[in-house]
Amino acid sequence: MADRATFLHITDAHVSASGAPFERDDRKVDVGGLLAATREGPLELLFRRLAERLTRDSRTLDGVFFSGDAQSKGAAGGHELVLKLIAEHLGVASDHIVSVPGNHDVPRDADPGTAERYEDFVRVWSAAGCVVPWLDGIDGWPAIAEPGRHRLVAADRSWAVFPINTSNWSHVSSVLPEPLRSHWNTIPETLEPGDATVAAQLRSQLQALARYDMARVSEHQLEALRALVASTPQPDRGRQLRIAVMHHHLRSPSLREELKPFADMSNLEQVRAFLRGSGIGLVIHGHKHEHATYFDHIYAGDADDMHRVLVISGATFEVGRETDAVRLITLDGLPHTPEVKIEAIPLPRSGAEDLRPAPTIRRLWTTGVRPAETVLVSPGAPVIVEGTDLDEVYARALAIAGTNAKRGILIVHLDLPDDDGKTLPLPSAYAVPDDLQGDERQAWLRELVEWWQLDRSQLEPRIPYLHGARLRRYGGKIDQIARIIALLRTKPSTRAIAVLVDPFRDFAPNGAGEEFASFCLIEFRRRDADAGRIAVDAIAFYRAQEFERWWPINIAELRFLQREICEELGYRPGRITTIAADARTISRSPTQVAMPIVDRWLDQAPERLHLLADALVHKAVRGDAQASAVREWRRSLAELRTATNGFNSDGIPVAIEGLLTLAAYIEATATVGDAELPILARNLGDLARVNETFEHSTRSRAAFNRWSPVAQSLVTALERMTDTRLPDDRLKAAGGGEGAA
């Protein structure tokens, strides 16, 4: 799925075939050969420069939004000129151009919902195959019969654009009451019976008094839009960013007052209700000639449930106001962490370099309605991310941990839907070894989580704070999980708490040299859920938490514990809340998350060390189990190489015990006459010993610099010897048939 899309927003061009005046310069005298300045020339120069810029920056446009008023007071040729500039200079296909009519694009006194009102707009934009709004009196019902004409959807469905017509009542005459209506047309001749010129002026002024430039979206169009949005294909993962393009504003984008009837949309709250109900996240408009970007918060009646819409008001170019003639709008972070960057494109001057004002950037997911939201408050205060979609919550928590909550307090609240209990949650974007998929991905995760939850481990002298040992044998004797089950069996309890920090074992008098788990405390809460079922929520506190590599593993581990408790009690796993006092995004661990594969085998699968040793000794792989052990060994070597690549002040987990055990097995089963096997065993032992020396050192940068080159050379030698003795083609031929050795 593409995570970026770029659009050009044009609005209120106000051009015409005959030329619309635009006096940029102070011309006090007329000089022969100097043509009258018009809007069309600078606008074409802007498009040429913009095309050059996009090419130079290797950027392409995913679409163009034109939000109305191509024409200048209805003067002919404006529509054709704007569409021609887009096609000739930007090369955007017509079906990726979204256009709506503005109040200057409809003839005065043409009745709403008539062919006369939209004749020019339809002849140019609709005929060219552009995406246009559903038009009253022009388009049939229902709108979803021809959805491609009325919406633009990304190929991966990550965004969708819906044009809205707000100009159906622009420049319409009001219906006068009787008896004034019957005498209206005769008033000019009655007042000036002998002067046709004055009578014509009076008639024009009277017509203007009865004419209103009204902004409104019809009920039929709102219903057509609702059907279009509801029928729009959705992305395979993540939520769709929905964009509305219209001519008129929702709220005044500046402090300038416009004193006239119907200065604002007449049925504004109905339109805002549509935006909320249809999940529109971004509204782009023109009309007011004002550049502004603001959030509109739309509430549901008297409820507290709020929907937030980012509104971009586009300016045009006028004398003295040329810094935002058009704008590039870039959507980044799709689908889970969308943000909008607005780059104003000034009207250029011939021969002068283009200016690049600083862009405006707004995060669309800062706040919003459930099922996923992030709440940001004052600087330094705790930040909350919550939702039901694991992929979305992970992406947002990761982004926040690197920005607003960096080295601060980050609370993540995850309300996962019910599942079959067979799989552990893991974000789809989480990188696992060799990009494992499906069952293999789950097997990798489950093996890792189950290792962290072992109550006993041969590696406990190295990691005395193994989570399972602390939870199930605290102080060598207290099974805290069994205690929690007993507490929650009959009634809710705030005492269903387990601690993983042991001051007697973990704390030093002066705090120097201490090492204990970041995972400090967990509370399980019993809660009445839907349909009379009881759920068990988990709230876990971490003194520090790394979000790219560790947080997803922590979530899987907490789910594992929830299920263990719920299976015993007959309840269901509920919400998971993690509280990190120090949020980080720099992983302290390589892919295997804190303990190398080959060492974990001692606890979970010692037979794999036998299978691997047998394969290396006999230069043969027999059956799937042995092939799997060899593949895991290659992953472990790659992991060891990663550990030597860069210094990390938080420490680097290294393999020791597994390497020594593998070396012992090879020595015990080595065949006579194979001179390479003693070298292989010696390299394994040497790597284990240099790793142990590094682990017992200060693990400073200087210690790392002494250890790293030696460890790298030994890993390289082991990789080379493995490749020599067990080429990849032997693994491919090993599956099935012979069984494990």
N, C-alpha and C positions, 0 to 999 in steps of 0.2 A: 504494500500500500504506500503510495506517494505521501510524503509528509509535508509537502510544500505546494502551493499554487499561487500564481501571480496574475493579477488583473489590472487593466487600465480603466480608470473611472473618468469619464468625460461628462460634463453637464453644462447646460446654459451657454452653448456656443454662440447663439444669436448671430448667425451668418445668413447671407442670402446671395442669390445669383448676381444681383445688381451691385452688391457690395454694401456692407454695413459700416458706417463711419467709425473711425477709431483714431483719434488724434493723440498719439503718445507724446509728440514733441510740440514745442512752443513755436509755431510758425506765425510770425507777425506779418510776413509779406508773402505774396504769391510769386513763385519763380517758375519759369518755363521748364518743362521736363520733369518736374516733381509731381508725381501722381498723388491724388488725394489718398490719405492713409485710411485703410479699412481693416476690419478684423480678420479677413480671410488670409491675407499674406502672412502675418505673424503666426497664425494658427498652423498654416502649412509648414512654416519653418520649424515650429515646435515638433510636429510629427516627424520631420526628417531627422532632427537632432535626437529625438527619442528612439527612433529606429537604430541610429548609429550607436547610441548608448546601450541598448539591449544587446546588439551584436557584440560590442566590445566587452560587455560583462557576461557574455554567454548565457543570457537569460531569454526565456521565451514566455509568451503570454498564454495563459490558459483561457482567457476570455477578455472581452471588453464590455463594460457597463456604460451605456449612455442613458442618463437619467432625465432626458427631456430638454425642451426649448432649443431645438436645432435652429429654428427660424427666429428672425427678428421681427416681432409684431406681425407674425403671419406672412412675412414677405416670402415669395416663392424661392425655391432652390436650396434652402437650408438643409433639408433632410438629405438631398442628393450629395451635397458637398461634404457633410460629416461622414457619411458612409463611404464616399470615395476616398477620403483621407485615411480612414481606417484600413480599407482594402489595399490601397496602393503602397502605403508606407509600413504597415504593421503585419500584413499578410495573414490576418486572423480570418479563419473560415466564417462564413456568415452564420452558420449554426452555433457558433460560439460568441456571437454578438448579441447582447441583451439590450433592448431598447424600449423605452416607454415614452408616451407623448407628454409634453409639458403644456402649460396654459398658453404659451405663445404658438404652439403647434396646431391649435384647433381654431377654426374660423369663428369670429364673433357672431353671436345670435344663431348659430347652428344648433338645432335641438339636440339634447343629450341622447345618446344611443342611436344615432343615425349614420348612414353611410357618408353623408356630406361632412359630418364632423371629422371623420377619420380618413377622408379620401387621400390626402397627401401622405399621411403616415403609412397607410396600408400599401399604397402604390410603391413606396420606396422600401420600407423596412420589412413588411410582411412578404412582399413579392420576392425579396432577395433571400428569403429563408431564414431571417433572423428570429431570435426568440423574443416574442412580444407578449404583452399581457392579454388576458381574456378581455375582449372589448364588448361592452353592452351594445346590443343591436346588431353586432357584426358576427360574433362567434356563436356557434351552436351550443346546445346543451346535451349531455354534460361535457364539461371541459376535458375530462380525462379520455374522451374519445380521440383526441389528438394531443396527447400530453407533450410531445416533443416540440410543439410550437410555443408552448407556454412555460417551459422550464428547461434549465440547463443543469445536467447532472454529470459529475466527474465519472471518468471511466471506472474508477474503483469505488465510486459512490460515496466518497468521503465528504463531499460537499454537494450542495444543490442550490440553485438560484431560481427565485420566483419573482418575475416582474409583476408590478401592481399598477393599475391605471388609476390615478387620482384626479384626472382632468376631464372627466365626463361632464361635469357641470361648470367648467371654466367658461367665463364670458357668456352666461345665459341670462336672458331677461326674465325678470320676475313677472308673475301674473298679477296685474293691477286689479284692485277692487272696483266694482261698479259704484257710482256711474262714471268714475274717472276713466275706466278702460274704454268706454264707448266714445269719449271725447278726446282721448290721448293724441290720436294721429291728426286731429284737426286743430290742435292748440296753436302750432306755429302760424298757420294761415290766419287764424282768428286774431292773434296778437299783432302780426305784421302782414295785413292783407295785400299790401301793394309792393312788398319788397321780398322777392324770391330768395335773394342771397341770405338775408337775415333769417328768413323762415327756415332755410336749410340748416343754418347754424343752430337755430333753436331746436330743430328736430334732432340733430346730432347730440346736442347737450341733453335733451330730454331722454333720448335712448340710453345715454351713458348713465343717467340717474337711475334708470330702471334695470341696468345691467350689473351683474355681480360676478366677480371672479372667484367662484366657489370651488373649494377643494373638498372632494367627497369620494368615498369608495362605496359602490352600490352593494346592496344586500346580495344580489345575484352573483357579483364578482367575488365577494367574500366567501360565498358558499362554493363557487367554482374553485377558488384557491384552496379552501379546506379539502376538497376532494382531490385536487392535484397533489397537495402535500401528503395526504394519507396514502395515495397510490404510488408515491415515489419509492423506487427500490432502495433498500437499505444496505449499508456495507456489511461485509462478512464479520468484521469485528469493530468495536468502538462505535461511537455515536456519530451521526451525520451533522455537519455544520450547515445550517440552513440560512440562506441569505435572501433578503428581500430588497428589490430595487424599485424605487418610486420617484416621482418628481417632487411632490410637496413634502414638507417637513412634518415631523411628529410634534416637536416642541421648538420654539424659537431658538436657533443656534447661537444667538448673540444678544447683547443688551439693546440693540437698536430696535426701536418701536416702529411697527408698521400700522398706521392709523387708517384702517379701512374695514368695511364689513367683510366677514368671512376671511380674515387674515390667517386663521388657522382652520384645520380640517374640521368640518361640521360634525362628523361622527367619529371623532378621534378615539374615544374610549372603546367604541366597537372595533375599530381597527387594532387598537392595542390589545384587546381581548383575543382577536385572531392571532396576533403575533405570539402571544403567550401560549394559547392553546395549541398552536402549530409548532411550537418549539423553535421559532425564528431566533437566531442568535446574533445576527448582524443585519442592520438596515442601512442602506446607502441611498441618499437623496440629494437633490439640488435645490433649485428655486430661489433660495434666499441670497445666493451669491456670497455665502459666508462659509469659511473653512472652520469646522469644529468637530471634535470627537468627544462624545460623552456617553455615559451609561444611563439607560432608561430602565427604572425598576418598576415592574408591573405586578401588582398584587391581585390575587383572586378574591374579589369582593371584599369582605371584611376579615379575610383570613390572613395569617402571617406567611403563607406560602408565596414566595416571591420568585419571579422570573426576570432575569436581567438580560437586556438587549444592548449591544454596542451600536451606537448610531454615528455614522460618518456623514457629515454635511459637507458637500463639495462646493467649492467656490468656482468662479470663472475669472476672466481677466477683464479689468476695467482700467481706465487711466488712473495711475497711482496705486493700483492694486493688481500687481502682475506676478506675485510670488507663488501663486497656487492656481495655475491655469488648468492643469489636469493633475491626476495623481496616480501613482502606482500603489496598489493594495496587495500586499503579500500575506498569505496565510501560512504560518509555520506551525510545526508540532502536531499536525494532524495524525491520528484522530483524538488522542487523549489529552494533549496539552496545547490546545490551539491558542495562538496569539496572532495579532494583526499588526503589521507594520505599514504605515501610511507615509509614502514619500511624495512630497509636493514637488511638482515639476514646474518651475517658473517659465514665463514667456521669455524666449531667448531674444537676444539682440544680435544682428548680423555681425559676424566677425569676432564676437566676444565669447569667452568660454562660458559654458553652462554653470550656473550655480547649483549647489546641492545642499539645500537646507537640511538640518538634522531631522531624521524621521521621527514620527510619533509611533510609539509602540504600546499596545494595550493587550493585556492577557485576558482572554475570554473566559477562562475557567477559574478565575480568582474566587468568585462566589457564584452561587447558582442554586437550583433546586435539586433535591435528591432525584435520582439515585447516586449522584456523585457531586461532591462539592468540596471546595477548599475555603476555609474561613481565615482571612488575614486581618489582624487587628493592628494595634500600635507596634512600632518597631521594638524588637526585643521580646515581645510577648509571645506566649506559646502559639503555634500555628496548628490548625486542625485540618486534616484531609479525611474525607469520609466518602463511602460509596459501596456499591454492591458488585461492581465489575472489577475483578482482580487486575486485569490488564490496565484499566484506566487508573485505578487507585495507585498501582505501582509506578506508572509513568508520572503521575502528578506528585507523588511523594518523593520520587527521585529528583524531579525538577526543583521542588521546594527545598529539599535537603541541600541542594547546591546553591540556592539563592536566598530566599527570605528567611529560611530556618537554619542556614549554615552555622554550625557550631552552637545552635540554640535548641530550644525545646520544640519537638515535633511530635504531635499526637496523630496517629493514624487509626481510623475506626473503619473496620471492614465487616460488612454484613453479608457474608457469602450465602448464596441460595443453597437450598437442600441439595445434597448429592447422593450418589449411590454408596458412598463410604468406601469405595474400592480404590479411589485415586486421592492423592494429596495435591493441594493447590500449588501451582507454579505458573507465574506469568509466561505468556507465550513468547515474550521478548527476552526472557532470561536465557543467557548463553550457557549451554551445557557442553561437556566434552564432545568433540567430533560432531557437534550439532545433532545429537541423538534425537529421535522422534518417537512418538507413540509410546508403546510399552517399554521400550528401552529407556526413554526419557524418564518414565515413571519409576522404573527399576533403579535407575541411578539416584533419583531423589529419595525413594523409600530407604535404600541402603544407607544413604548419608544420614537421614533423620533417625533411623533406627540405631545407628552407631552412637549418635549424640544422646540417645535415650537409654543406652546400656547401663545397667546398675553396677556392672563390674567391667573393667577393661585391663588388658595387659599393658596398656599405654598410660594408665592412671598416674604412674610416677612422673610422667612428663606433663600430663594435663590433669591435675588433681581436681579441677573444677568441672569435669565432665558433667553435663547437665543431668543425665540420668542417675549418676552416682549421687549427686547432691539431692535430687528429688526423692530417690528411693532408698538411700542409705545415708541420710544426713547425720553427721557425727558418727558414722559407722553403724547406726542402728535404727534411725527413724525413717519409716516409709511415709513420706508426706502425701503421696498420691492416695494411698489407702486411707489416710486420715481424712483427706478431702472428700472421698467417696462416702465415708461414714457420716461426715457432717451434712452433706447434701442429700442424703438418702431420704430423710423425713421432712426437712423444712429448709427454707433459705437461711443462709448464715453468712455474716460478714467475716467470719473467722476461717473461711476456706482458703487459706493463704499458704503458699509454700515459698521458702526463701532458698536462695542458692549461694549466698555469701555467708561464710563461716568466719567470724572475727578471730576465733582461736587459731584457725589454720591460715587465713588469708592476710591478716593485718600484721604489719611490722610496727614497732614502737614509733619510729619516725616516718613511716610511710614510704621509705625508700625500698626499691627492689620488689615491690608487691606485684603479684600477678593473680588476678582472679577474673571470673567471667564477667562480660558486659551484662549478661542476663542476670539480674539481681533478685527479682521477686515476681510472683504471679499470683493472682487471685481468680478464683472461679466463682461465678455467681449463678445461682438458680433463678430462672425467670419464667413466668407464665407466658407462653407463646400463643400462636394462632391455633384454633381448633382444639383448645384445651390441652395442648401438648406443653411439656416443660422443656425449656432450652437451658443450656449451660453456656454462659458467656465466659470469655477469658480476657483478663486485663493484665498485661505484662509490662514491667518497668525495666528499662535498660539504661545503665549509666552512660553508655555511648552506643550508638547503633549506626552501622554502615549500611546504606540503602541499596546500592547497586547489586552487591553480591550477597549480603547477609540478611537483609530484611525479608526477602522471599523465603529463605531457608527457615528463618524464625517463624514465619507464618505457617509454613508446612509443619514445623515442629509443634506449634501451639494447636494446630488442627489435630495432629496425631494424639496429643494429650487429651483434647476435648473428646475425641472418639473413644479413647480408652475409658474415660470416666463415664461417658454416656452409655456405652455398651453395658457397663456394669449396672447402671441405674435404670436403663430403659428410657432415657431422655434423648434429646437430639442436640447436636453441636449448634451453638448459637453464634453470637458476634465475637469478633476478635479485635481487641484494642491494644495497640502498642504505644508506649510512652517512652520516647527517647530524650534524655536530658542533654545529649550532645549529638546532634544529627550530622552525619558525614556522608560523602559520596566517593571517598577514596578507599578502595578495597585493601584491607590488610592481608588478604589471603588470595592464593591462586585459585584456579577453577574448582578444586575439590573442597574448598571452604574449610580450611584450618587443619586438616590432617590428611597427609598423602594417602593415596589408594593403597599402596603396597604395605603401609603400616596398619591401616584399618583391616586388612585381610587377616591379621593375627587374631582379631576379635571375631570377625564375622564370617570369614571364608578361608581358613588356613589351608584347605585342600587346594585352593588356587595356587598357592606357593609351590605345592608338590607338582601340580600339573605344569606350571611354568618351568620349574627346574627340569622336569622330565623332557619337555619340548626342547629346551636349550641344550640339554645334554645329548639327546638323540637326534637333534636336527629334524624333528618331525612333529607334526600336529595331527592328533587323532581325535576327531569328534568335535562337536560344538562347544563343549565345556572347556576343552583345552584351547580351542581357538579364541574363546571369549577371554580366557586368562591371558593369552598373549596380547590380545588387543588392549586389555586393561593395563598391561605392563608398558606398552608403548605410550598409552595416555599418561601413565605415571612418570615416564622419562620426560615426556613433553612438559609435564607439570613441574618436574624438578628443574628443567632448563628455564622455565618461566621464573621460578623462584630466584635464580641467579642473575636475572637480567637487570634488576634495579633495586636500589636500597629503599627500604621502608622503615621508618622510625618506629612503627607499631610492631615490627617483628615479622619474620617469615617462617612459616612452618616447614620443616625439612624432614625427609625420610631417614630413619635410623634402624629401628628394630626389624622392619620388614626386609631391608637390604641384607642385614646380617643373617637372618633366617634363610633367605634365598641363597646366600653364599654358602651356608652350611649344607643345605640340601644338595647343591651342585657338587660340592666337595665329596659328599657322601655317596653320590651316584655317578661320579665321573668315570668315563670309560678309559681303559688303558690305551695309551698312544695318542690321545687327543691333547696336544700341547696347548690348545687355546683355552681349555676349560679352567686350568689353574689361574690363568691371566684374568679370565672373566670373574672368577670368585674373588681374586685379589682386588680387582677394581671395585666390586660391590662392597667389600669390606673397607677399602680405603675411603670410598664415598661416604659410607656410614660413619666412619671415624671423624672425617673432616666436618661432616654435618653436626656431629655431636659436639665437637670442639667449638664450632660456631654457636650452637645453641647454649652452651654453658659460658660463652663469653659475654661481654657487655652488649654485644649486638649493635655496636656503634657503627657509624659509617666506615671508620678505619678498619674495624673487625670484618665488616662486609667486604671491603676492598681486598682484604687478605684472603678471605674464604672464596669469594666468587670465582676468580680465574681457575683455581684448583678444582672446585666443584664442577665448573663448566667443562674442563678438559676430561674429567672422569665421566660425566654424563655423555659427552661426545663419543668417548671410547665405547661406552655401553650401548649407545644407539647404533654405532657402526657394527659392533659384534652381534647385536641382535639382528640387524638387517642381513648380515652375512650368513648367520646360522638359520634364520627363519625368514626367508624372503616372503613378500606379500602374497605371491602366487600360491605358496603352500597353504596360507590361511584360507584363500578362496576355495581351494580344493578340499579343505578339511571338513566342511560341514556335512553332518549326517553320516550314517553308515556304520562307523566303527565304535561309536560311543566314547566315553571318557576313558582316559588311561587309568 
